[in-house]
């Protein structure tokens, strides 16, 4: 049974239950099926055929979600894209995916640059009352039933981030969704009563965890612009206002949530029962803070790749209180996963993952596919490139990346090990380790950290590190930064750290504007003058949360994200503060 078969069932079994809860309206399961069938009919009328690839803009509206599902109903595969990406990347995505069509809301399609696609706007054909008998037949041997695509038909093409090279097109069949989503839903305990927040961009594989584990469980997917603005207070307000019970956050943003809760003492909304985190290693300190601030809310640490689809490993960590530097597990494999541990020495293993959710491979990249998707006695397995060790209870603990190791002072260094030691130092709330190539000194290892208090300085951290790392692993330089720059995926932006580390000083100015320029500089992690624009200097809503917290502490004034957006420079914000009653 594919996801579409399940949605067809739910349209009959739970016709009036809410499937998509947009800010403006709620779409029931019956209407969801009717609308996606209408999209499929419009695509087929326009000329889309079985197996075609159709671009869908990442549009977080109920029409955007329905457009993706309608592509599946048409027997085609969707290719989610972000209209804000550089044009060259978008052209690469379209060319590599082999897409010739695009569908979605007219406004979302208009936001795309000219990519040579044939547009089929949402609503260009009326939604029928029931599924048409002329729905596309499945391909030969696909196993489709009732005109719906079968398990071995292509469902979507999603691109990797390209952080270590050109983005690769991962081809995911319906089979992968059909196994991964129910398995994750059972691990999370999703029921029809749940309201799961749509937080991840539709171009990220995490969006599939939200979308399919929700809809295939008969639950409701909540769409809310404020919740996804990048502001922690806005997220918490939206969770309470929309009665959200489950959220899935990238680890780096969850760290911001933990920091906000610790700083403000604010309570987590009572409606929230489960927080899922993943994407980067979870640190012991944040787990301990969470255990104090939200002990009643389940916290699930998850692990997986685009190529293995959704989640392959998970661990309940909400009740843990690991010591500084202690390991936080990524857990045990989900039931559908076949785990293989390849020894690499020193008690470490490279994790390989097999099972029915594996993608086909990379489109038009046979060499890369052969390198990462390995044959074995039970079919295939995916070489993750992640190094793990096995805890006493059999759970896996992430150690680092096999391809992230660097050679410093003639010694092979795993940056994750340095980061873990940094996080174990008293007063450190976030950390990253990276290398810079200095023309006179060669490769230097740099450790960046976010201090939790004024007493946490490079000197105190260096002293603590000497007790935790061998001399060969000690950073050449330690840098204190007020916050970690984040990618749009929510992961730490290593390139931005290197760039900020190399920037020159800038004169901040005088008076309140000068004071705020210093605060801006500390929050942004880069020198900022009184008339510099917060957003031009790399600020976003996540960093703005820290800025607002600092202003509240220092000036006893409550500002909003909108205030920063409307007054983005220290000078402009100083004028607002001087006019705001305290």
VOGU-3710 file (C-alpha; in Angstrom, 3 decimals, decimal comma):
1> xxxxxxxxxx> 0,000/0,000/0,000  1,340/3,435/-0,952  0,674/6,780/0,711  -2,013/7,505/-1,879  -3,849/4,277/-1,130  -3,876/5,230/2,550  -5,188/8,733/1,803  -7,906/7,218/-0,365  -8,910/5,016/2,593  -8,921/7,947/5,024
11> xxxxxxxxxx> -11,078/10,016/2,674  -13,714/7,319/3,102  -13,106/6,345/6,731  -12,523/9,853/8,193  -14,010/12,186/5,576  -14,634/15,174/7,860  -11,487/14,876/10,000  -9,026/17,767/9,558  -6,045/16,890/7,377  -4,479/20,314/6,711
21> xxxxxxxxxx> -5,037/23,169/9,153  -4,011/26,326/7,341  -4,317/29,731/9,008  -7,266/30,651/6,794  -9,108/27,356/6,483  -9,126/23,680/7,363  -9,050/20,995/4,684  -10,719/17,701/5,563  -9,497/14,320/4,351  -12,418/14,096/1,928
31> xxxxxxxxxx> -11,619/17,530/0,472  -7,891/16,751/0,435  -8,534/13,734/-1,788  -10,892/15,688/-4,029  -8,460/18,585/-4,436  -5,391/16,464/-5,143  -7,392/14,504/-7,689  -8,234/17,814/-9,362  -4,540/18,716/-9,535  -3,821/15,302/-11,054
41> xxxxxxxxxx> -6,526/15,806/-13,665  -5,180/19,228/-14,645  -1,669/17,819/-14,996  -2,820/14,923/-17,134  -4,876/17,243/-19,329  -1,842/19,460/-19,801  0,213/16,495/-20,986  1,996/15,163/-17,895  2,513/11,429/-18,163  3,465/8,600/-15,854
51> xxxxxxxxxx> 7,047/8,978/-14,613  7,425/12,670/-15,553  9,062/14,992/-13,039  7,106/18,087/-12,001  8,628/21,061/-10,168  6,606/22,252/-7,154  7,593/25,506/-5,395  8,134/25,139/-1,638  4,896/26,911/-0,726  3,775/26,309/2,857
61> xxxxxxxxxx> 0,043/26,570/2,169  -2,607/23,900/1,901  -2,545/24,404/-1,866  1,213/23,838/-1,891  0,855/20,534/-0,027  -2,028/19,443/-2,244  0,014/20,282/-5,350  2,742/17,837/-4,307  0,244/15,089/-3,569  -1,584/15,826/-6,827
71> xxxxxxxxxx> 1,642/15,213/-8,746  1,791/11,764/-7,145  -1,861/11,136/-8,027  -1,017/11,946/-11,655  1,567/9,162/-11,633  4,445/11,661/-11,806  7,182/12,600/-9,321  7,478/15,996/-7,650  10,675/18,044/-7,416  10,400/20,612/-4,589
81> xxxxxxxxxx> 12,344/23,860/-5,142  12,857/27,093/-3,224  12,198/30,123/-5,428  14,715/32,077/-3,338  17,628/29,833/-4,332  20,198/31,186/-6,802  19,075/30,891/-10,412  22,068/28,710/-11,317  21,137/26,209/-8,615  17,499/26,171/-9,750
91> xxxxxxxxxx> 18,565/25,535/-13,320  20,849/22,748/-12,125  17,924/21,198/-10,218  15,563/21,368/-13,204  18,164/20,060/-15,644  19,360/17,244/-13,382  15,852/16,138/-12,406  14,756/16,190/-16,034  11,675/18,244/-15,175  9,566/19,906/-17,873
101> xxxxxxxxxx> 6,501/20,902/-15,843  5,666/22,985/-12,783  2,545/23,215/-10,649  1,409/25,108/-7,568  -0,389/28,308/-6,695  -0,135/30,929/-9,435  1,653/33,288/-7,029  4,230/30,628/-6,153  4,855/29,810/-9,807  5,261/33,513/-10,615
111> xxxxxxxxxx> 8,020/33,751/-7,986  10,149/31,257/-9,932  12,620/32,635/-12,486  12,290/31,553/-16,090  13,370/27,916/-16,013  11,788/26,797/-19,289  8,989/24,901/-17,532  5,378/24,465/-18,615  3,240/25,853/-15,735  0,002/24,209/-14,605
121> xxxxxxxxxx> -1,420/26,556/-11,945  -3,373/25,171/-9,003  -7,097/25,406/-9,702  -6,689/25,344/-13,480  -9,137/22,432/-13,522  -12,126/21,946/-11,180  -11,723/19,405/-8,405  -13,969/16,407/-9,126  -16,276/14,954/-6,503  -14,523/11,603/-6,647
131> xxxxxxxxxx> -11,472/9,992/-8,133  -11,749/9,742/-11,934  -11,665/6,365/-13,591  -9,161/7,803/-16,058  -6,441/8,171/-13,422  -3,007/7,227/-14,777  -2,132/3,577/-14,827  1,020/2,427/-13,092  4,106/1,425/-14,968  4,800/-2,143/-15,913
141> xxxxxxxxxx> 5,464/-4,276/-12,867  4,946/-1,378/-10,458  2,194/-3,066/-8,525  -0,235/-0,144/-8,749  -3,848/-0,724/-7,723  -6,947/1,135/-8,899  -5,020/3,430/-11,231  -2,725/4,649/-8,435  1,089/4,511/-8,653  2,707/1,394/-7,269
151> xxxxxxxxxx> 5,471/0,908/-4,686  8,270/0,859/-7,262  7,178/4,040/-9,052  9,140/7,241/-8,485  7,535/9,559/-5,901  9,905/12,515/-5,646  13,371/13,789/-6,494  15,015/15,680/-3,642  18,397/17,340/-3,742  21,113/17,085/-1,125
161> xxxxxxxxxx> 22,453/20,329/0,308  25,599/20,241/-1,823  27,705/21,338/1,156  30,507/18,978/0,126  30,097/19,341/-3,640  27,445/19,685/-6,309  23,955/18,887/-5,051  22,880/15,373/-5,999  19,363/14,373/-7,080  18,100/11,604/-4,791
171> xxxxxxxxxx> 15,362/9,480/-6,408  12,837/8,195/-3,875  10,130/5,663/-4,804  6,672/5,285/-3,243  7,937/2,161/-1,471  10,239/4,260/0,700  7,441/6,528/1,942  5,117/3,568/2,534  7,613/1,948/4,924  9,331/4,965/6,522
181> xxxxxxxxxx> 6,314/7,098/7,438  4,255/4,487/9,341  7,391/3,223/11,093  8,231/6,739/12,303  4,612/7,437/13,236  4,556/4,337/15,449  7,855/5,358/17,103  6,395/8,818/17,797  3,027/7,445/18,862  1,132/9,633/16,369
191> xxxxxxxxxx> -2,654/9,294/16,669  -5,565/10,963/14,840  -5,854/13,380/17,775  -2,382/14,843/17,168  -1,651/18,184/15,537  1,814/18,055/13,906  3,419/21,383/12,999  4,812/21,806/9,489  8,144/23,484/10,296  10,713/22,212/7,788
201> xxxxxxxxxx> 10,932/23,693/4,317  9,355/21,452/1,703  12,761/21,167/-0,010  14,192/19,358/3,034  13,698/15,666/3,603  12,480/16,421/7,155  9,292/17,811/5,621  8,402/14,261/4,644  8,591/13,199/8,293  6,032/15,874/9,127
211> xxxxxxxxxx> 3,781/15,442/6,114  3,534/11,690/5,665  3,721/10,497/9,277  0,868/12,936/10,004  -1,442/12,281/7,065  -0,964/8,508/6,971  -1,941/8,435/10,676  -5,145/10,394/10,143  -3,785/13,331/12,174  -3,747/17,027/11,268
221> xxxxxxxxxx> -0,829/18,968/9,757  -0,712/22,568/11,046  0,520/25,315/8,697  1,455/28,582/10,415  3,699/31,365/9,103  4,487/32,796/12,549  5,644/29,414/13,819  8,180/29,120/10,998  9,531/32,691/11,164  12,653/31,518/13,002
231> xxxxxxxxxx> 11,667/33,268/16,233  11,501/31,079/19,331  8,808/33,202/21,054  6,757/33,153/17,844  7,083/29,365/17,644  5,901/28,909/21,230  2,995/31,304/20,728  1,898/29,485/17,583  2,169/26,076/19,264  -0,160/27,253/22,024
241> xxxxxxxxxx> -2,530/29,157/19,738  -2,908/26,267/17,274  -2,919/23,475/19,927  0,113/21,801/18,343  1,061/18,528/20,035  4,133/17,494/17,984  7,021/19,511/16,517  10,095/18,320/14,604  13,033/20,753/14,846  16,633/20,770/13,609
251> xxxxxxxxxx> 18,974/20,346/16,555  20,585/23,770/16,125  17,207/25,541/16,355  16,128/23,367/19,271  19,295/24,580/20,998  17,933/28,108/20,560  14,643/27,013/22,113  16,476/25,529/25,100  18,542/28,694/25,523  15,393/30,837/25,389
261> xxxxxxxxxx> 13,599/28,713/27,977  16,601/28,826/30,290  17,058/32,587/29,880  13,437/33,671/30,217  12,008/30,983/32,484  9,039/30,787/30,124  6,946/27,615/30,247  6,421/25,303/27,308  2,784/25,201/26,102  0,839/22,418/27,804
271> xxxxxxxxxx> -0,566/21,147/24,497  2,892/20,052/23,341  3,609/16,393/24,111  6,506/15,484/21,783  9,535/17,307/20,396  11,540/15,499/17,717  15,085/16,726/17,021  17,644/15,715/14,423  20,094/16,844/11,789  23,086/17,444/14,063
281> xxxxxxxxxx> 24,559/15,956/17,212  22,619/16,699/20,385  24,796/17,947/23,256  24,595/16,867/26,876  24,142/20,346/28,331  20,996/21,098/26,348  19,496/17,729/27,311  20,047/18,505/31,003  18,449/21,956/30,651  15,485/20,427/28,825
291> xxxxxxxxxx> 15,053/17,869/31,591  14,760/20,756/34,082  12,605/23,082/32,009  10,266/20,606/30,259  10,449/17,246/32,065  6,904/16,278/31,073  7,480/16,648/27,315  8,873/13,680/25,441  12,117/14,394/23,574  13,075/12,105/20,704
301> xxxxxxxxxx> 16,523/12,287/19,089  16,384/11,039/15,485  18,854/10,168/12,770  18,555/9,567/9,034  19,551/10,756/5,564  17,801/11,887/2,414  19,053/8,691/0,764  17,612/6,409/3,475  14,374/8,464/3,703  13,119/10,083/6,894
311> xxxxxxxxxx> 14,303/8,457/10,148  16,320/5,255/10,556  17,377/5,510/14,235  15,805/7,124/17,281  16,359/7,475/21,033  14,148/8,866/23,793  16,431/11,305/25,599  14,032/13,523/27,556  14,745/11,850/30,870  18,517/11,734/30,450
321> xxxxxxxxxx> 20,932/13,811/32,490  24,278/13,028/30,843  27,400/14,573/32,400  29,399/17,299/30,660  30,998/15,707/27,655  28,741/12,672/27,951  27,390/11,071/24,826  23,771/11,496/23,759  22,699/8,434/21,743  21,057/8,422/18,343
331> xxxxxxxxxx> 19,524/5,171/19,515  18,409/1,919/17,951  17,249/1,261/14,380  13,547/1,486/13,634  11,889/-1,863/12,770  12,128/-1,361/9,011  15,888/-0,686/9,122  18,673/-3,166/8,518  21,764/-1,865/10,282  25,320/-2,803/9,319
341> xxxxxxxxxx> 28,405/-1,667/11,273  31,674/-1,618/9,343  34,684/-1,641/11,752  37,200/1,188/11,234  39,351/0,641/14,349  39,561/1,951/17,923  36,076/0,659/18,690  34,505/2,806/15,978  32,284/1,753/13,093  31,053/3,338/9,904
351> xxxxxxxxxx> 27,273/3,027/9,823  25,651/1,434/6,787  21,852/1,317/6,464  19,769/-1,139/4,473  16,093/-1,952/4,174  13,037/-1,142/2,063  13,282/2,655/2,358  16,514/3,128/0,416  16,340/5,540/-2,508  17,075/4,312/-5,997
361> xxxxxxxxxx> 20,267/6,355/-6,042  21,421/9,617/-7,609  19,930/10,569/-10,958  22,530/10,578/-13,748  25,351/9,973/-11,211  26,129/6,248/-11,622  29,614/6,516/-10,110  28,347/8,363/-7,008  25,489/5,879/-6,702  27,867/2,925/-6,893
371> xxxxxxxxxx> 30,141/4,524/-4,282  27,391/5,091/-1,680  24,799/2,380/-2,438  26,594/-0,915/-1,919  25,317/-4,383/-2,859  25,126/-7,000/-0,136  23,636/-10,436/0,461  20,202/-8,956/1,253  20,015/-6,391/-1,535  21,657/-3,023/-0,973
381> xxxxxxxxxx> 22,859/-0,816/1,832  23,731/2,873/1,997  27,160/3,963/3,206  26,347/6,929/5,464  29,918/8,129/6,058  29,040/8,582/9,749  31,230/7,120/12,480  29,511/5,593/15,513  30,278/3,547/18,571  28,001/1,101/20,348
391> xxxxxxxxxx> 26,861/1,846/23,903  26,427/-0,862/26,542  22,705/-1,142/25,801  23,322/-1,530/22,065  22,306/2,027/21,180  24,478/3,887/18,698  26,379/7,042/19,595  27,403/9,422/16,814  31,133/10,182/16,863  31,765/12,181/13,697
401> xxxxxxxxxx> 32,050/12,158/9,921  34,571/10,008/8,122  34,881/12,758/5,475  35,237/15,650/7,954  38,537/14,563/9,434  41,380/17,050/8,973  45,123/16,847/9,427  46,569/19,431/11,839  50,158/19,385/13,120  50,556/16,112/11,256
411> xxxxxxxxxx> 47,803/14,532/13,366  44,402/13,465/12,036  41,762/15,413/13,960  38,027/14,751/14,180  36,390/18,199/14,667  33,370/16,589/16,337  35,636/15,333/19,114  36,922/18,862/19,701  33,370/20,227/19,640  32,284/17,631/22,169
421> xxxxxxxxxx> 35,125/18,640/24,481  34,231/22,313/24,070  30,630/21,585/25,045  31,884/19,831/28,174  33,628/23,024/29,359  31,752/24,950/32,087  29,713/27,866/30,758  29,771/26,825/27,076  26,297/26,657/25,499  27,209/25,940/21,851
431> xxxxxxxxxx> 30,434/25,119/20,023  31,991/24,450/16,640  35,465/23,473/15,492  36,855/24,286/12,062  40,096/24,948/10,240  41,384/28,066/8,494  44,254/28,183/6,052  46,632/30,905/7,227  49,187/32,005/4,624  51,994/32,381/7,169
441> xxxxxxxxxx> 51,102/29,690/9,707  49,465/27,034/7,551  46,324/25,192/8,681  45,016/26,400/12,036  42,396/24,662/14,158  39,885/27,131/15,573  37,336/26,510/18,296  34,331/28,816/18,464  31,972/28,795/21,425  28,939/30,638/22,763
451> xxxxxxxxxx> 29,453/31,635/26,426  26,611/31,230/28,880  27,879/33,960/31,184  30,431/36,763/31,377  32,900/34,552/33,247  33,248/32,137/30,333  36,169/33,457/28,291  38,686/31,986/25,849  41,134/31,748/28,739  38,784/29,763/31,013
461> xxxxxxxxxx> 37,734/27,506/28,161  41,354/26,887/27,163  42,162/25,831/30,722  39,227/23,430/30,790  40,129/21,994/27,390  43,671/21,155/28,500  42,160/18,731/30,990  40,026/17,071/28,321  42,078/16,919/25,107  45,538/15,763/24,200
471> xxxxxxxxxx> 47,902/18,598/23,176  47,662/17,563/19,508  43,890/18,203/19,529  43,895/21,586/21,277  42,703/24,455/19,029  45,329/26,980/18,005  42,825/29,703/18,780  39,580/29,960/20,735  36,964/32,500/19,688  33,966/33,602/21,746
481> xxxxxxxxxx> 30,870/34,288/19,610  27,420/35,341/20,870  25,573/32,881/18,623  26,230/30,287/15,972  25,357/31,235/12,376  22,849/28,802/10,927  22,109/27,546/7,440  18,535/27,530/6,185  18,466/23,855/7,128  19,051/24,846/10,758
491> xxxxxxxxxx> 22,566/23,390/10,818  25,633/25,385/11,874  27,071/27,372/8,967  30,759/26,455/9,115  31,628/28,653/6,126  30,073/31,692/7,800  32,127/31,047/10,926  35,328/31,031/8,909  34,295/34,231/7,107  33,348/36,037/10,318
501> xxxxxxxxxx> 36,567/34,954/11,982  38,541/36,734/9,244  36,641/40,052/9,287  38,245/43,323/10,374  37,089/45,603/13,179  34,495/48,286/12,560  34,002/51,426/14,680  30,661/51,041/16,502  29,740/54,725/17,103  28,696/56,629/20,235
511> xxxxxxxxxx> 25,708/56,934/22,602  22,847/54,414/22,742  23,335/53,637/19,061  26,988/52,843/19,764  26,030/50,591/22,663  23,548/48,783/20,463  26,166/48,470/17,727  28,302/46,541/20,205  25,317/44,317/21,056  24,619/43,818/17,336
521> xxxxxxxxxx> 28,273/42,860/16,799  28,204/40,339/19,616  24,913/38,778/18,538  25,858/38,675/14,862  29,381/37,496/15,536  30,736/40,116/13,131  31,701/43,814/13,559  28,736/46,132/13,112  28,607/49,956/12,877  25,742/52,153/14,055
531> xxxxxxxxxx> 24,153/52,442/10,621  24,685/48,837/9,480  21,561/46,856/8,624  21,020/43,839/10,888  19,831/41,630/8,029  22,495/42,798/5,568  25,102/41,733/8,132  23,744/38,191/8,191  21,024/38,520/10,818  17,876/36,429/10,671
541> xxxxxxxxxx> 14,936/35,725/12,932  16,884/33,127/14,903  19,681/35,574/15,736  17,073/38,305/16,321  15,739/36,221/19,202  19,080/36,573/20,970  19,181/40,283/20,153  15,747/40,839/21,697  16,745/38,872/24,791  19,884/40,981/25,231
551> xxxxxxxxxx> 17,907/44,216/24,821  15,311/43,050/27,319  18,034/42,285/29,861  20,044/45,467/29,346  17,362/48,101/28,728  14,250/46,605/30,359  12,203/47,110/27,208  10,113/44,496/25,407  10,565/44,667/21,633  9,287/42,354/18,919
561> xxxxxxxxxx> 10,782/40,806/15,811  8,697/43,268/13,787  10,473/46,121/15,630  13,848/44,777/14,480  12,546/44,324/10,934  11,241/47,916/10,839  14,291/49,386/12,646  17,174/47,175/11,457  20,162/49,408/12,356  21,482/50,269/15,831
571> xxxxxxxxxx> 20,704/53,931/15,167  17,089/53,238/14,172  16,538/50,812/17,039  18,054/53,290/19,515  15,442/55,846/18,428  12,656/53,328/19,016  13,966/52,359/22,456  14,220/56,000/23,515  10,531/56,442/22,617  9,332/53,225/24,275
581> xx> 7,962/53,456/27,850  9,827/51,315/30,362
//
